[in-house]
Amino acid sequence: MQAIGKVHSPYKEKFAIPRQPGLVSAAKGKIELVGEFNQVELVRDLENYSHIWVVFIFHGTQAQGWKPLVRPPRLGGNKKTGVLATRSTFRPNPIGMSVVKLEGIEHKNKKVYLTISGLDLLDQTPVIDIKPYLPYVDAIADAQAGFAQQAPESKLTISFNENSKQFLAKAQAKFPELSQLIEQVLAQDPRPAYKKSKLDNNAYAMTLYHFNINWQMTSLSSVEVTAITELSTSN
């Protein structure tokens, strides 16, 4: 196999990436077709589909290997279960698949890009295949999903301090959905699973696009963004 494309994502590090696609609708990115696959003919008529399957390599965790038992976040990060009964990124073969919304296709500067949203993909993720999502076979209404039958409930409210609000106001022109992206990511509580529903005094940071976002829990149900700074574009 070889990569047919690579992902351009707001998620520059594994921390804070939502654990499933579609949970953060404000997360938008692109898939750039590469090498011999950079041909607009490969995606002819793909715009007729609203969603696509993206098959990719877990390149951010690949070197760490895998174990037969893992601790799913939905089980609090304490109970072990078989890796093949989970969506763990640490797999015998580091292959993942996500359903994302296809926002559009563009052919620009001799490059083919697929604009997508709702992604849960690390920046520069190698893409090995793309398939159209077919509702009549891919959406099974009465399917059973073990411990993950329902989407996780978000019980956190997000607030911004005054400095963060001022930064967002200045960034509004170029990044109109930045505040919504931050809110949706933090609402998932990106802390380690064992800390879910627990209050701690730690200060956290995450990187979205080229922004560093500092935040901390202020109660069991609220998070405050304490600072937003712009990183060097060379990082």
C-alpha positions as CSV (number, residue, x, y, z in Angstrom):
1,M,0.0,0.0,0.0
2,Q,1.0,3.6,-0.4
3,A,-0.6,6.9,0.7
4,I,-2.9,8.5,-1.9
5,G,-3.2,11.7,0.1
6,K,-2.4,13.5,3.3
7,V,-4.6,15.4,5.8
8,H,-4.4,19.1,6.6
9,S,-6.1,19.3,10.0
10,P,-6.5,21.9,12.8
11,Y,-5.3,19.1,15.2
12,K,-1.5,19.4,15.4
13,E,-1.1,17.0,18.2
14,K,-2.9,13.9,19.4
15,F,-4.2,15.5,22.6
16,A,-7.6,17.1,22.2
17,I,-8.6,15.2,19.1
18,P,-12.2,14.0,19.5
19,R,-12.4,10.3,20.1
20,Q,-14.8,9.8,17.2
21,P,-15.6,11.7,13.9
22,G,-18.6,14.0,13.7
23,L,-18.5,15.1,17.4
24,V,-16.8,18.4,16.5
25,S,-18.6,19.8,13.4
26,A,-16.5,23.0,13.5
27,A,-13.4,21.0,12.8
28,K,-12.6,21.5,9.1
29,G,-9.6,20.4,7.1
30,K,-8.5,19.1,3.7
31,I,-7.3,15.9,2.1
32,E,-4.6,16.7,-0.5
33,L,-4.1,14.0,-3.1
34,V,-0.4,13.3,-3.6
35,G,2.0,11.8,-6.1
36,E,0.5,9.9,-9.0
37,F,-2.9,10.1,-7.3
38,N,-3.0,13.9,-7.6
39,Q,-5.4,13.6,-10.5
40,V,-8.9,15.2,-10.6
41,E,-10.1,12.2,-12.5
42,L,-9.8,10.1,-9.3
43,V,-12.6,12.1,-7.6
44,R,-14.9,12.6,-10.6
45,D,-18.5,12.6,-9.4
46,L,-17.5,12.2,-5.7
47,E,-19.1,15.6,-5.1
48,N,-22.5,13.8,-5.5
49,Y,-22.0,12.3,-2.0
50,S,-22.4,14.2,1.2
51,H,-20.1,12.0,3.3
52,I,-17.1,9.9,2.6
53,W,-15.1,7.1,4.4
54,V,-11.5,8.0,4.9
55,V,-9.1,5.0,5.4
56,F,-5.9,6.1,7.0
57,I,-2.7,5.2,9.0
58,F,-2.4,6.0,12.7
59,H,1.0,7.5,12.1
60,G,1.0,9.4,15.4
61,T,0.8,6.2,17.5
62,Q,2.2,3.6,15.0
63,A,5.6,3.4,16.6
64,Q,4.2,2.6,20.1
65,G,2.9,-0.8,19.0
66,W,-0.2,-2.5,20.3
67,K,-1.5,-4.8,23.1
68,P,-4.3,-7.3,23.0
69,L,-6.1,-5.6,25.9
70,V,-6.7,-1.8,26.0
71,R,-8.6,0.6,28.3
72,P,-11.4,2.4,26.4
73,P,-12.1,6.0,27.5
74,R,-15.8,5.3,27.4
75,L,-15.2,2.8,30.2
76,G,-13.4,5.3,32.3
77,G,-9.9,4.3,31.2
78,N,-9.7,1.7,33.9
79,K,-11.5,-1.5,32.6
80,K,-9.6,-3.5,30.0
81,T,-11.2,-5.0,26.9
82,G,-10.0,-6.6,23.7
83,V,-8.4,-4.2,21.3
84,L,-10.6,-5.5,18.4
85,A,-13.7,-4.7,20.4
86,T,-12.7,-1.0,20.5
87,R,-11.7,1.9,18.3
88,S,-8.3,2.2,20.0
89,T,-5.6,3.8,17.9
90,F,-3.1,1.2,19.1
91,R,-4.0,-1.7,16.7
92,P,-2.2,-4.8,15.3
93,N,-2.2,-2.9,12.0
94,P,-2.3,0.9,12.5
95,I,-5.3,1.4,10.1
96,G,-8.2,3.7,11.0
97,M,-11.4,4.7,9.2
98,S,-13.6,7.7,9.7
99,V,-16.8,9.1,8.2
100,V,-16.5,12.8,7.5
101,K,-18.6,15.3,5.7
102,L,-17.5,16.2,2.2
103,E,-17.8,20.0,1.9
104,G,-16.3,20.4,-1.5
105,I,-13.6,19.5,-4.0
106,E,-11.1,22.0,-5.5
107,H,-8.4,21.8,-8.1
108,K,-6.0,24.6,-7.2
109,N,-2.3,25.2,-8.3
110,K,-2.2,21.8,-9.9
111,K,-3.3,20.2,-6.6
112,V,-6.5,18.3,-5.8
113,Y,-8.0,19.0,-2.4
114,L,-11.1,17.5,-0.7
115,T,-12.5,19.9,1.9
116,I,-14.0,17.9,4.8
117,S,-15.5,18.6,8.2
118,G,-16.2,16.8,11.4
119,L,-12.8,15.1,11.1
120,D,-10.9,13.4,14.0
121,L,-7.6,13.2,12.1
122,L,-4.1,14.4,13.1
123,D,-2.4,16.8,10.8
124,Q,-0.4,15.1,8.1
125,T,-2.2,11.8,8.5
126,P,-1.5,9.5,5.5
127,V,-4.7,8.6,3.6
128,I,-4.7,5.2,1.9
129,D,-8.2,5.1,0.5
130,I,-11.4,7.1,0.1
131,K,-14.8,5.6,-0.4
132,P,-18.3,7.2,-0.7
133,Y,-20.6,6.8,2.3
134,L,-23.8,4.9,1.3
135,P,-26.6,5.5,3.8
136,Y,-28.7,2.5,2.7
137,V,-25.9,0.0,3.7
138,D,-23.6,2.0,6.0
139,A,-26.4,3.3,8.4
140,I,-28.0,0.3,10.2
141,A,-30.8,1.6,12.4
142,D,-31.0,-1.4,14.8
143,A,-27.3,-2.1,15.1
144,Q,-25.9,-2.8,18.6
145,A,-22.8,-1.1,19.8
146,G,-21.8,-2.6,23.2
147,F,-20.6,0.0,25.7
148,A,-20.8,2.8,23.0
149,Q,-24.4,2.6,21.9
150,Q,-25.1,6.3,22.5
151,A,-23.0,9.3,21.7
152,P,-21.2,10.6,24.8
153,E,-23.1,13.5,26.6
154,S,-21.3,16.7,27.0
155,K,-21.9,18.3,30.4
156,L,-19.3,21.0,30.2
157,T,-19.9,24.7,29.6
158,I,-17.1,26.7,28.1
159,S,-16.3,30.4,28.9
160,F,-13.5,32.7,27.7
161,N,-11.7,35.3,29.9
162,E,-11.4,38.8,28.6
163,N,-8.0,38.4,27.0
164,S,-9.2,35.3,25.1
165,K,-12.3,37.2,23.9
166,Q,-10.2,40.0,22.6
167,F,-7.9,37.6,20.8
168,L,-10.8,35.8,19.1
169,A,-12.3,39.1,18.0
170,K,-9.0,39.9,16.2
171,A,-8.8,36.4,14.6
172,Q,-12.4,36.5,13.5
173,A,-11.7,37.6,10.0
174,K,-9.4,34.7,9.1
175,F,-10.7,32.1,11.5
176,P,-14.5,32.8,11.9
177,E,-15.2,29.4,13.5
178,L,-12.2,29.3,15.9
179,S,-14.3,30.0,19.0
180,Q,-16.9,27.4,18.0
181,L,-14.1,24.9,17.4
182,I,-12.5,25.5,20.8
183,E,-15.9,25.2,22.5
184,Q,-16.7,21.9,20.8
185,V,-13.3,20.4,21.5
186,L,-13.3,21.3,25.1
187,A,-16.9,20.2,25.6
188,Q,-15.6,16.7,24.9
189,D,-13.3,17.0,28.0
190,P,-10.0,16.0,26.3
191,R,-8.4,15.2,29.6
192,P,-7.4,11.5,30.3
193,A,-10.5,9.4,30.7
194,Y,-9.8,8.7,34.4
195,K,-10.2,12.4,35.1
196,K,-13.7,12.7,33.5
197,S,-16.2,14.1,36.0
198,K,-13.4,15.0,38.3
199,L,-12.2,18.5,39.2
200,D,-8.5,19.2,39.1
201,N,-6.4,22.4,39.4
202,N,-4.1,21.6,36.5
203,A,-3.6,24.1,33.7
204,Y,-3.9,22.5,30.3
205,A,-2.9,23.5,26.8
206,M,-3.8,22.3,23.3
207,T,-2.9,23.3,19.8
208,L,-5.5,24.0,17.1
209,Y,-4.3,25.3,13.8
210,H,-1.3,27.5,14.8
211,F,-2.9,28.6,18.1
212,N,-2.0,27.5,21.6
213,I,-5.1,27.5,23.8
214,N,-4.7,27.4,27.6
215,W,-7.6,26.3,29.7
216,Q,-8.5,24.9,33.1
217,M,-11.5,23.4,34.9
218,T,-13.3,25.9,37.1
219,S,-15.9,23.5,38.4
220,L,-17.1,19.9,37.6
221,S,-19.2,21.3,34.8
222,S,-17.3,24.4,33.5
223,V,-14.1,25.2,31.7
224,E,-12.5,28.6,31.2
225,V,-10.1,29.4,28.4
226,T,-7.4,31.5,30.1
227,A,-5.2,32.4,27.1
228,I,-4.9,32.1,23.4
229,T,-1.6,32.8,21.7
230,E,-0.4,32.5,18.1
231,L,2.5,30.1,17.5
232,S,5.2,30.6,15.0
233,T,4.1,29.3,11.6
234,S,7.4,27.5,11.3
235,N,6.5,25.2,14.3
